[in-house]
Amino acid sequence: MLVEGFQIAELRVDPKAGEIAGPGGLERLDPKVMGVLVMMAQHAGEVVSREALLAQLWPNAVVSDDALTRCFYELRRCLARAGGESFRSIIETLPKRGYRLNARIDAAPRPAPTPAPASPAPPPRAPERASTAIGTAPRKGSAWQRIALLALLAATILFVALRVQRADPPPAKTRTAAAATTPEAAARRSIAVLPFVDMSAGGSAAFLADGISEEIINRLAKSAVLRVIARTSSFSFRGQAVDIRTIASRLDVSHVLEGSVRTEGNRVRVTAQLIAAANSSHVWSRTYERNVGDLFTLQDEIATSVAAALDATIAAGAARGEAPVNAEAYQVFLRGRFFYNRRAPGDVERAVAQFERAVGLDPGFARGWAALAGAYALLAGRSGPESARLRARQGAAARRAVEAGPALAVAHARLAQFLYADKHPAEADAAFRTAFSLDSHDPLVLGYMAAYDLERGDYEAALVAQREVVSRDPLSGVEVLNLATYSFLAGRLPEAAAGYRTAIALSGDIPEWELALVQVLARQRKFDEALQQLPHIASPAIRDLGLALLQEAPGQRSAADGALARLIARPGSASDIQMAEVFAFRGQVDAAFATLANWREALSRSGGLGPSGRINAVETLRTSPLLQPLHADPRWTALLAAK
């Protein structure tokens, strides 16, 4: 019986103890994560659907797919730590089908008989090494998942590329919470706010429960001495039966705040409790009963009390940067933000409708306008005839946000986002600097800070800022990806490789992300690991871009040359910049410059090299790690200076 223990190559799995042990040491698994491993082992070599896993592990509960995704992320992480990096890939993700464990499962060796109590116990019998059958079949990506994630990645990259004005850096200001206190004190003052549970009849107040939790996060984040985990990461545990210590360990926090919300008519009852992760003891707890219209005051009270329990202070009330808000408008805003964060099909459009209604009820609602600008930005990013109209609405909403809340950092950040997209880099930088001066701890502003440093070519400063972002949002695949990319640009290749692996584990199989990992491994000359990664890339063209880099791998010259020939024979299968990167990495400098010259000429003919377009093109070239071998060539300076 597998529940009695089993072996995966060097790994010894003990389900009863919740442990796996291997050359890398002992790892303890959450019960749900162990349940996933046991079920996959019982069906080794077979495809196990997500539906079957959910039905087996959560038989009497309704949970989102995120719960299962997080279990697999944690399982892969623990397998790699206990057995080595190769064990991360023995569990294969098959989009729209499920998962498959590509390894042989053996019964665990029986322990030696226990002697009489008076005799010392003999040493445990060493487990026998079992062979594995790790699969190499390419994984096929889910089209809609790739589109959604790549749209977000593209927006991030576009924002970085558009940060092109060589303005002075923002005013000097403490950039991280750690700078305001000692590392030991910072470790004691870190907190994750879990999504409050909706206890209302029929679950009718989920939007309110989420809204209260998120507002408390926002309030606590105003403290200069608290490290507060962002919503993306803390809400990822929704629906999971994970104990407080495990959550605190994964998020690296000292305290966790949890609570519940129950509504009845116009009354709301909120219970909150602050728990110390070290011993799961209750540091503070309280129950509040208020009218729904008193939510602002209620959220301030909870955040202020929690901060005081952690020996921290936060500004309350008017310091939020906006005037008092109409109670009905605020509830509508929370409903819109619920849809905006959930992102199910049609949710962004639903969010827009709610945000529009909120600002209609209260035209002076600054955060409502800022949220509406952000939602319009998502819709405008989709291709189609409506894009220009939506972009104009984004700009109008962002400007209304600044007018209504001139001291609200997120309003200026949303205006900066629009101005960059609308090709006004100087104005955008000014708006960003204002946002940073108002609140350097806001997650949106922190992310922009990293991008700003990257644009200035200060990769080390970008890394500092982005590490702070990831410390507050450690389970966000996009933020981890950005950190990996900044590490790549800074030449920190081991950090970049580890970061790309983590981002892929968090967000799934994105071909472009997997190509980035292959590029880093190729730069490190870790050809065996790069070759192992290639079969996982679903797109043939992107797989060829990776294979073409490996001409120096033992026995791979012919395959790499063949991949390059296929790319050349299929115009449009890869961008000119991607082709130039391959040529540059392979030492084919003339071919790289010829490709880039053709690209610049094509952009010029199409009108893509106006003042802003030219600078954007230069930024794209300058920040490519694989084009760095071209920098010493005189043609590089001429290429960047071309009109």
N, C-alpha and C positions, 0 to 999 in steps of 0.2 A: 504493500500500500504506500502510495506516495506521501500520504500524510505522516508516515513514520519516518520519512527522510529519503532523500535521493541525491544522486551525483550528476553534475553537469561538468564533464571534463575534470579540472582541478577543484571545482566548486562543490562543497558539501552543503546541502540545503536541509535545514531542520525546521519544518513547518511548525511543530509544537512550540519550539523555543522562539520562533520568529526570527531565525538567524540564517545567514549564509556565510560560509568561511572559505577562504582561498588564499593564494599566495600574497594577496594584498592586505589580508587581515580579516577581521570579523565585522560584518555589517548587520545591524538590526533593522528589520522591515516592519512597517506599519501592517496590522492585520489584513487590511484590504489589499495592500501591495503584495503581501505573501499569498493571499487568495488568488490574485491574478497569476502569479508565478506557478502556483500549484495547478491551476486550471490549464495554463498553457503547456505545462509539462505533461499533464494527462493526455493532451492532444498534440504532442510534439510532432512536427512535420505536417500538421493539418491546419487549415485556416479556421480560426475561431472568430465568429462574428462579434461585433460590439454588442448586439442585442443579446446574444447568449451570455456574454460576460456580465452585462448589466443585470440580466435576470438572475444569474447565479449569485452575484455578489451583493446586490441590493434588491432582494426578492419582494420586499414590502415597502419600498420607498421609490419616489420619483426623483431622479437626479439628472443633471445635465451630462452631456458627453464630456464636459471639462473634467468631471471627477475621474472618469476612466483615463483620459489623456494624462492627467497628473500622476495617476498610479503608474502608467507605463514610463513616464519620464523618470519618476523616482526609482522604479525597478531597474531601468537601464543604468542610471547613475550608480546604484549600489552594486550591480553586477560588474561594472567597469572598475569600481574601487576595490572590490574583493578579488576579482580575477584578472584584471588587466583590460586595457582599452578595447581589445578585440571582442570582449564579451558584450560590449554595448550594442553590437550589430547582430547578435544572434536572434533578436526578436525583430521580425520584419513587419513593417506596416504596409498593408495592402489597401489603398484608398477604396472606399465604397464596399469593401469586402470584410476586412477585419485585420487580424494579426496572425502571425505564424512563428512558432519557436523552431528555428533551424539548428537543432542540436540533438545529440543522442542522450537519452535519459537512462541512467543505470541505477540499480538499487544501491543504497548506501551500504558500505561494508559494515558487517555486524561488529559491535564492540566486543572486546574480549570479556569473558565471564568475570563477574565481580567476585573477588576472593572473600574469604571470611573476614569479618570486621577487624579482627585482631591483626590481620596482615596488611601491609601497605598495598595500595592499588597499583597494578602494573601500568606502565605507560600505555596510552591509547594506541591502537593499531593505526598505522598510517594509511590513509585512503589510497586506493589504487587509481592510477591515471586512466581516465576513459577518453576514448577518441570522440571528436565531435564531427558533425556533418553540417558545417555552417553553409547556409545557402548563399548563392551568388546571383540569383535571378534578379534582373532589374525591377525596381519598384515603379509602378505607374502612378503618376501624380493625378490627383483629382483636379479637374480643370477649374471648377468654381473656387476651390480652396486656393489654388495658385493665383487666380485672378485677384481674389480679395486680399491675400497677403502681399502679393507683388504690388498691388495698388498702394498699399500702406508703405511698403518699402520704397516704391518709386517716389511717393510724396516726400518721404524723409530725405532721399538722395537729392531730389529736386530742390528741396529747401536748402540743403547744404551747398548745392551747386550755385544757387542764386544768392548766397551770402557773399557778395563779390566786392562790396565797397571797402576800400582800405581806410576805414575810419579809425579813429583812436579807440582803444578798448573802453568798456564801460567804466564808470567811476570806481575807484578802489573800494572794495567792500568784501567782507568775509564771505567766502564762497561756500564753505561747508560748515555743517553743524559741528564737526569735529574740531574746527579751528577755535570754537568758542569755549571749549572745555578739554579736559584731558581725555585720552583714549579710554581710560578706566571709567571715568564718569560717563562718557558717551555710551559705553557698553551697558551701563546701568540704566540709561535713559533712552531706551529704544522700545517702540511699541508697534503692534499690528492691530488694526481695528477690523474685526471680522464683520461680515454682513449681518446686520441684526435680523432675527427671525421674525417673520410676519405671523403672529398668532391670532389674527383677526378671522372672523367667520368667513370661510370660503377663500381664505388667502387673498382678500380684496385689497390689502394695503401693502403689497410687495414693493410698489414704487416708493411708498412713504418710508418703509423700513430701510431700503437701500439709500434713499435720500438722506435720512438721519445719519446713517453710518458714514456716508461720504462727506457730509458736512462736518462731522466730528473729525474726520481725517484732515479736512482742509483747515479747521480751526487749530488742531494740534500742530500742524505743519508750520504754523506761524512762529512757533517757539524756536529760538536760536540754539537751544541745547537739547532738543528732542530729535531723534532720528525716527521718522514716521514712515512706515511702509506704504507705498502707493496703492491705490484701489485695485489695479490690475492684479497684483500679486496677492494681496490679502483676501480679495474676493474669490480667488481661484480655489479656495478650500470649501466653497459653498457645496452643501450636499454630501460632503465626505465625512465619514466617521473617523476622524483623525484627532488624536488627543492633543491637548494644549502644548505639551512638551515637544511633540513632533513638529507642530506648526511653528513654534518658536525656534526650533533648531533649523528648520528649512529657511526661515526668513531671517535668522540671526538676530532675534530680538529678546529683550529681557522680560517684556510684559505683553499680555494680550488682553484686549477689551472685547467682550462679547455682550450681547443683549437681545432683547425682544421688544416687539411693538404690537400693541393691540388697540384697535380703534372700535368705538361704539358711538354712532351718531357723530356729534361734533367733538367728542372727547378722545384723547389719545393717552394710553398708558405705556410708558417706556421703562423697562428695567435694564440696568447696565451694571456690569461687574468687571473690575480690573483684576487680572490674575497674574501672579508672579510665576514665570515659567520654571524657575529653579525647583520649586517644591509644589507647584499647582495650588498655592494658597491664595485666598482672596485678600487683596490689598485694600480694596474699596468696592462698595456696592450700594446702589440706591434705586428706588422706584419713584418715578415721577408721574403725576396725572395733571394734564393740562388741556386747555382748549386747543384744537388744531391750529387756530390762528396764532398761538403763542410759540410756534416751533422755533423761531429764531432765538428767543430767549432760552428755551429749553436746551437747544443744542449748545449755546454758549455756556450754560450752567454745567452741562455734562463735561464739555471739553475743559473748562476751567478747573473743575473738581479733579478730573483725571490728571491734568498737568500738575496741580498742587500735590497730589499723592506721589508724583514722581519728582518732587522738588524742582518743578519748572514753572514758568509763568508764560502766559500768552496774552496778547491784546484781545479785547473783546469788543462787542458792540460796534461802534462807529468805525473802529480801526479796520473793519473789513473792506473799506474803500468805497462804500456805496450807501445811498440813503435808505431808510426803512422801506420795506417792500410790502405791497398789498398781499394779504394772507392768501387770497384765492389765486393770485398770480403765482405766488411761490409754490403752491401745491401743484398747479399746472406745470410749472417749470420742473419740479421733481419728477413728474410723470414723463415729461419729455426727455429728461436726462436718463431715466430708466430705459427708454427705448434706444437712446443714443448709445448707451453702454452695452446693451444686450446684442445689438446688431444682427438680429434675425432678419430674414428677407422682408423688406418693406419697413423695417424699423427706423431707418434714417428718415424716410419720408414721414413716418408717424412722429418722430422727434421734431421735425421742422414744423409740423402742424401744431404741436403742443407749445413749442417755443414762440411761434407766431401769436398764438392765443395769449400766452403769458405776457408778452410785451404789449399786446393790444389792451389787456386789462390794466397794465401798469407801464406806460411808455417810458418811465424813468428807471426801469429795472435793468441796471447795467449788466449784471451777469446773464440775464435773459437774452439781451442783445448779443453778448459775447458767445453764448452757447449757440444761438441761431447762426452767427457767422461761421462757427466751426462746423455746424451741420451743413450749411450751404457749401462750404469748402469741400466736404466729402462728395456731395452730389455734383459739384462743378468739376471734380477730378475725373468723373466718368465722361467718356467720349460721347458726343452727340450734339445735335443742334441746340439743345438747351444750355450747353456749358457756358456760353458767353453771358446769357441772361442770369444764370445762377451766380456766376462770378461777380457780376455787378451787384447782385443782392448781397453777396458776401461782404463786399466792400462797404455798402451802405449800412449793413448791420454792425460791422466792426467800428465804423465811425460813430454810430449812435451809441455804442457801448462806451467809447471813450468820452463822448459828450456827457453821458449820464453818470459815468464813474471815472473821472479823471485820475483818481488815486487807486484805481483797481488794476493790478498788474496784468491779469489775464485779458483785460480789454485791450491794452496796448500790445500784448503778445498776439492777439488775434488780428489786430490791425497790421502788425508787422508781417504776419503770415500772408495776408492778402496782398500787401505791397510787394513782397517778394514775388508772389505768383503773377502780379500785374506788371512786373519788370520795372519797379521803382526802388532800386537797391539802397540809394542814399536815404530816402525817406523811411524805408523799412528799417535800416540800421538805427535811425533816430528813435523810432517807435520801440525797437527792441531795447535800446539802452534805457529808455524810460521804464519799461517793464522790469528790467533787471534792478534798477535803482529802487523801485517800489517794493519788490519782493523777490529776492534771489533764491528763496527756498521753494517757490512754486514749481511743481514738476514740469510744467510746460516751459517755464522760463529757464529752468536748469538744462533742459534738453537743448534749447536755443543757445545757451551759453557754450555748451560743448561744440555746437556747430559753428558758432562765432569764432572760437579759438581755432577750429580746424581751418576755416576760411583764411585766417591770418597766417596759416602755416605753422602755428604753434601746436604741434601734435602732442607734446607732453602736457600742456595746459588743457587741451581737449580731453586727454585721457583722465586727468584729475576730475574735470567736471563730469564726464560721462561715468566714471566710477561712482561718483556721488549719486547720479541718476540710478544706476543699477543697484546700489546699496539700498535705495528706497523702493526699487521695483525689480527685485531679483528674478521673478518668474515671468517677466515680459520678454518674449522672444525677440521683438524688434529692438528693444533697448540693449539686450545682450549682443545682438547682431551689430548694432552701432558701435559698441565698445570693442568688439572684435575687429571691426573695420578700422577704427582709430588705432588700435594696436598694430594692425598690418601696416598702416601708413607710417607709424612711428618706428617700424622695424622690429617690433617686439613679436617675433614670429611664434614662439611657444604660447604666449598669451593669446595671440590671434587664433591659432589652431584650436586651443581649448575653448575659446569663446564661440567660434563657429560651431563646434560640436554641440555645445550647450544650447545655442540658438536653434539648431536643427532639432534637437531632442525636445525642446519646448514647443516648437511651432510646426513640426512635421517636415515632410520632404519637399523642400523648395529647391528646384534645380539650380537657380542662380546662387543660392546660399551654399549648396553642396559644391558648386564650381569654385566659389571663393575658398572653401576648405582645401580643395585640390590645389589651387594656386599657392596657398601658404605652404602646404606639404611639399610641393615641387620646389619652392624657394628654399625650403629646409633640406632638400635632397632626400626626403623621406619617401622614396619612390614606391616602396612596398605598400605603405599606408595609403598613398595616393591611388595606386592601382586598386586597392581594396575598396576605395570609396567610389570609383567610377561606375561600377554596375548599379549603384543606387540612384544614379541620375537618370530620370525618366526621359528627358528630352534628348533625342539622338544628336542634335546639333550642339547642345551644351555639353554633352558627353564627349563629343569630338573636340570641342575647345579645350577640355581638360586633358584628353589623351594626347593632343598635339603638343602639349607642354612637356611630355615625358620621354622625349627622344633620347635622353641620356640614361634612362632607366635600363638596367641590364636586360638585353633581349627585346627591347621595345622600340628600337629605331624604326623598323619597318611599319609597325602599327601606328606610331606617332606620325610618320610621314604620310601614311594612308589617310589618317584623320585630317591632316592639313589639306591634302589633295581633295578630299570630299568637301571641305568647307569652301575651298576656292572654286570648285566646280558647281557649287550651289549658291550663287549670288543672293544675298539677302538672308541666308540662313544664320548669319552672325553679323553684328554691326561692324562698321569699319574700325571703330576703336577696339573692339574685341579682337579683330584680326590683327590690328597693329600690336596689341599686347602680346599675342602669340608670337608674331615675328620678332618682336623685341626680346622676348624671353629666350627664344631659340638662337639669338645672335644674328638674325637676318635683318640688320639695321637698315639697309637700303630699301628692302621691301616694306619695313615698318613706316619709314618716312614717306614712301610713295603712297601707301594706303592712307596715311593721315593727310597728305596733300590733296588727294582725291576727295577726302571727306570735307576738308575746309572749302574746296572749290564748289562742291555740291551745295554746301550750306550757303555759300555766297550767292550762287545762282538762284537759290530759293528764297533769298531775302532773310535767311536765318542769322546773318552776321551783322545786324545792326549793332549800335553801341552796347546794349545789354546782351544781345546774343553772342557777340564776339567775346565779351568777358566771360560769359557762361561757358563757351567752348574752351577757352583757355583754362578755366577752373577745372573742367572735366579732365583735360589732359594732365594738368599739374598734379592732381590728386590720385592719379592711377599708379599704384605701386609697381605694376609690371612695366610701365613705361620709363621707370627711373634709369635703366641703362642708356636711354637716349639723351639724358640731360647734359652729358659732357660734350655732345656733338654740336658744332656751330649751327647746324640746321635746326636744332631744337629752339634756340633763341629766335631765329628767323620765323619759325612756325608760329610761336606764341605772339610775335609782334605783327604778324600779317593782318592786313585790314580786310 
